[in-house]
Amino acid sequence: TPSNGTGTCTIQWQSGASATGPWSNINGATGTTYNAPTTTVGIMYYRTTYTCTGSGCDAASSNAALVVVIQDPSITINPPANTVCVGGSLTMLATINADVCTIQWQSSPSATGPWTIIPNTNSLAYSPAVSTPGITYYRATYTCTGSGCDAATSNVASVTVEPDPTASITPSSATV
C-alpha cells in the first residue's frame, strides 16, 4: 500500500531467499498486487520498492512477506494385505507427508468402493474389527486446510479374517 511522495511514482516487486535479501526485481510486477507463484515447493520472501520522481523523494521499501509453498498431501497405508484369524489383532499404519491435516479411515466390502467413513478414526494407526470371517477393504483419506492443498487418498489394503482352525477325527466312533 503506497503512500505519499510526489511526481511519478512506481512500485517494483522483488523476491529474495531471505528476509534481508539479496533482492531481485520481478519482471512486469509493478502493480499494487502481486500473485506469488505456487508451482514450486519452497520458501520465498517478497517485498516492494516505491520510488517517486519528485524532488527530494527517497525510495521506500516495504516489509518482507514470507510465502511458504508445501507439497500437496500424500498418504499410504501398510501393510497392503493382511490375514488374521477371528479374534486376532491387527494394526494398520498410515504414513503421511505433512503434519497439519486430518486423516479419515474408510472401509468397503469391495476394493473399488463404495467407501464408508469409520467414525472416530482420525489417527495414524487403525485396528480394524476382526470378529467376523470375510474380507474387508480399507483406505485412508488425508485432507489439509491450506490454500490449494488437494485431498489425498491412500492405497487400498485388504484384511482377510479367517475362521479359527478346527480339527476332527473320522469316524467319530468305530467298532473293530
C-alpha positions as CSV (number, residue, x, y, z in Angstrom):
1,T,0.0,0.0,0.0
2,P,2.0,3.0,-1.2
3,S,1.5,6.5,0.2
4,N,3.0,10.0,0.0
5,G,5.6,11.1,-2.5
6,T,5.3,13.4,-5.4
7,G,5.9,13.2,-9.2
8,T,5.6,10.0,-11.0
9,C,5.7,7.1,-8.5
10,T,6.3,3.4,-9.4
11,I,6.1,0.2,-7.5
12,Q,8.5,-2.7,-8.1
13,W,8.0,-6.1,-6.6
14,Q,11.1,-8.1,-5.6
15,S,11.9,-11.6,-4.4
16,G,14.7,-13.0,-2.2
17,A,15.8,-16.1,-0.5
18,S,15.8,-14.5,3.0
19,A,14.0,-11.6,4.8
20,T,17.1,-9.5,4.3
21,G,17.7,-10.2,0.6
22,P,19.6,-10.0,-1.6
23,W,16.6,-8.8,-3.6
24,S,15.8,-9.3,-7.3
25,N,13.3,-7.4,-9.3
26,I,10.4,-9.4,-10.7
27,N,9.9,-8.6,-14.3
28,G,6.5,-7.0,-15.0
29,A,5.5,-6.9,-11.3
30,T,4.8,-3.2,-10.9
31,G,1.2,-3.1,-9.6
32,T,-0.2,-2.8,-6.1
33,T,-0.9,-6.5,-6.1
34,Y,1.3,-9.5,-6.9
35,N,0.3,-13.1,-7.1
36,A,3.3,-15.1,-5.9
37,P,3.9,-18.3,-7.9
38,T,3.0,-21.5,-6.0
39,T,4.2,-24.2,-8.5
40,T,7.4,-25.0,-6.7
41,V,7.8,-26.2,-3.2
42,G,9.9,-23.9,-1.0
43,I,10.2,-20.6,0.8
44,M,10.4,-17.2,-0.8
45,Y,10.3,-13.7,0.6
46,Y,8.7,-10.8,-1.3
47,R,8.8,-7.0,-0.8
48,T,8.1,-3.9,-2.9
49,T,10.0,-0.7,-3.5
50,Y,8.2,2.6,-4.0
51,T,10.1,5.3,-6.0
52,C,8.8,8.8,-6.8
53,T,10.5,11.3,-9.2
54,G,9.6,14.4,-7.1
55,S,12.5,16.5,-5.8
56,G,13.9,15.1,-2.6
57,C,11.8,11.9,-2.6
58,D,13.7,9.0,-1.2
59,A,12.8,5.4,-2.3
60,A,10.9,3.3,0.2
61,S,11.0,-0.4,0.7
62,S,8.1,-2.4,2.2
63,N,8.3,-5.0,4.9
64,A,9.2,-8.5,3.7
65,A,6.4,-11.1,3.3
66,L,7.1,-14.8,3.6
67,V,5.4,-17.3,1.2
68,V,5.8,-21.0,2.1
69,V,4.7,-23.5,-0.6
70,I,4.4,-27.0,0.7
71,Q,3.9,-30.2,-1.2
72,D,0.3,-31.5,-1.6
73,P,-0.5,-34.1,1.0
74,S,0.0,-37.8,0.3
75,I,-0.9,-40.9,2.3
76,T,-0.2,-44.6,2.2
77,I,-1.2,-47.4,4.5
78,N,0.8,-50.5,5.4
79,P,0.7,-53.4,5.1
80,P,-1.4,-53.6,1.9
81,A,-2.7,-57.2,2.6
82,N,-3.4,-58.8,6.0
83,T,-4.7,-62.1,7.1
84,V,-5.7,-62.8,10.7
85,C,-7.8,-65.4,12.5
86,V,-11.1,-64.4,14.1
87,G,-10.4,-62.6,17.3
88,G,-6.8,-61.9,16.5
89,S,-5.2,-58.4,16.5
90,L,-4.1,-56.3,13.6
91,T,-2.9,-52.7,13.4
92,M,-2.6,-50.8,10.1
93,L,-0.5,-47.7,9.9
94,A,-0.8,-44.6,7.7
95,T,2.3,-42.8,6.5
96,I,1.8,-39.1,5.6
97,N,4.0,-36.3,4.3
98,A,2.6,-33.4,6.3
99,D,1.5,-32.9,9.9
100,V,-1.3,-30.3,9.9
101,C,-4.0,-32.2,8.2
102,T,-6.9,-34.6,9.0
103,I,-6.9,-38.4,8.5
104,Q,-10.1,-40.3,8.0
105,W,-10.2,-44.2,7.7
106,Q,-12.8,-45.8,5.4
107,S,-14.0,-49.3,4.7
108,S,-15.7,-51.2,1.9
109,P,-16.7,-54.7,1.0
110,S,-15.1,-54.1,-2.4
111,A,-11.7,-52.9,-3.4
112,T,-13.3,-50.2,-5.6
113,G,-15.9,-49.0,-3.1
114,P,-18.4,-47.6,-2.2
115,W,-16.5,-46.3,0.8
116,T,-18.0,-45.8,4.3
117,I,-16.4,-43.5,6.8
118,I,-15.4,-45.3,10.0
119,P,-16.4,-43.0,12.9
120,N,-13.7,-41.6,15.2
121,T,-10.8,-43.0,13.2
122,N,-8.6,-40.0,12.7
123,S,-5.2,-41.2,13.9
124,L,-2.2,-42.7,12.0
125,A,-2.9,-46.2,13.4
126,Y,-6.1,-48.1,13.0
127,S,-7.0,-51.5,14.3
128,P,-10.0,-53.0,12.4
129,A,-12.5,-55.3,13.9
130,V,-11.6,-58.9,13.2
131,S,-14.6,-60.7,14.9
132,T,-16.3,-61.9,11.7
133,P,-14.8,-64.0,8.9
134,G,-14.5,-62.4,5.5
135,I,-12.6,-59.8,3.5
136,T,-12.9,-56.1,4.1
137,Y,-11.0,-53.3,2.3
138,Y,-9.7,-50.2,3.9
139,R,-8.2,-46.9,2.8
140,A,-7.5,-43.6,4.5
141,T,-8.0,-40.0,3.2
142,Y,-5.9,-37.0,4.1
143,T,-7.3,-33.5,3.9
144,C,-5.5,-30.2,4.6
145,T,-6.9,-26.8,5.0
146,G,-4.2,-24.8,3.3
147,S,-5.0,-22.8,0.2
148,G,-4.7,-25.1,-2.9
149,C,-4.0,-28.3,-0.9
150,D,-5.7,-31.2,-2.7
151,A,-7.0,-34.1,-0.6
152,A,-5.1,-37.4,-0.9
153,T,-6.4,-40.9,-0.8
154,S,-4.2,-43.9,0.2
155,N,-3.7,-47.2,-1.5
156,V,-6.3,-49.9,-0.6
157,A,-5.4,-52.5,2.0
158,S,-7.3,-55.8,2.4
159,V,-8.0,-57.6,5.6
160,T,-8.9,-61.2,5.4
161,V,-10.4,-62.7,8.6
162,E,-10.2,-66.5,8.6
163,P,-12.2,-68.7,10.9
164,D,-10.3,-70.3,13.7
165,P,-8.8,-73.6,12.7
166,T,-10.7,-76.7,13.6
167,A,-9.8,-80.4,13.8
168,S,-11.9,-83.5,13.7
169,I,-11.4,-87.3,13.8
170,T,-13.3,-89.5,11.3
171,P,-15.0,-91.7,12.2
172,S,-16.2,-90.4,15.5
173,S,-16.7,-93.9,16.8
174,A,-15.7,-97.2,15.5
175,T,-16.1,-100.9,16.4
176,V,-13.3,-103.3,15.4
